[in-house]
């Protein structure tokens, strides 16, 4: 039996598509929180970001330092998305 190299490349392509889809979900969620919460308390914004991301991306790794930076920008009203 001969292996078709086109099938071997699919997992990497599928993974890239999956990562792109997850990044898009993350951006949409951050935009929504920004629209709803700009100017609000940074801790509240952070809590909402974490809760929504965990709900939409269960089991995903969340970089808390980055989320705190995003939350701070939303709270200041300076996040550009």
HELIX and SHEET records of a PDB file:
HELIX    1   1 UNK A    5  UNK A   37  1                                  33    
HELIX    2   2 UNK A   42  UNK A   56  1                                  15    
HELIX    3   3 UNK A   64  UNK A   76  1                                  13    
END                                                                             
